[in-house]
Amino acid sequence: MTDRKTEVRFECPASELAVVDGYCQATGKDRTAVFREVLGSWSKEKLHVATLICRVAGVNPVNPEGGRHE
């Protein structure tokens, strides 16, 4: 599976972005790297949680649902 890239644009409060910019100055990272890091960590955590829920519930999300029409 290849990871395709897509552009994301959004607005946020200036005060929140000021914190990101301060972090960037302190670490030498750029905004894109910081947002990718945050989104990547968040995505991995949510996938992990969903996987555990499926395992405990005895659900295999790879199997097609019965009666499902394509």
N, C-alpha and C positions, 0 to 999 in steps of 0.2 A: 504494500500500500504506500503510495507516495503522499506526502503531506503537501497538498496544494496551499498556496498562499492566497489570502484575501485581505482587502483593506478594511479597516474598521475606523469609523469616525464617530466621535461622541462629544458632548459638552459635559463639563463638570465644573463645580464651584472653583473659583480662582484660589480660594484658601487651600483646597485639597491639592491643586496643581502646584501651589507654592511649596508644599511639603515634598512633593515628588521632585521638583526642581532643586530644592535644598539637598535632598538625598543624592541627586545626580551630581551636584557640585562636590559633595563630600566624598563620593565614591569614584568619580570620574566616568560613570556610566551615562549613556544617553537615555532620553525618555523611552525610546522604542525598546531598548534592552530591558528597562525596568518594567514596562508594561507587559512585555513578553514573559518575563520571569514571574510576575504576579499572576498573569492569566494561566501560564503553564502549571504553576504550583496548584492553583485553585482547581484547574481541570483534572489534574492527576488525583487530587484528594476526592473530588466528586465522583470520579470513575471508580476509585477504590471503595468508597462508601456504597455506591450502587452495586458493585460486584459482590461485596459482603452481604448486602440485603438479599440479592438474588440467590446466593449460596444458602443462606440461612432459611430462606423461604422455599427452597427447593425448586427454584425457577431457573430454566436455562434460556436466557434471552436470545440465543442463537437459533433455537428451534422455532420453526414457523408456528403461528397460532393456528389452532384447529378452526376450520371454517372460514379462514381468511381468504378474501378474494384479491388478487393482484390487479 
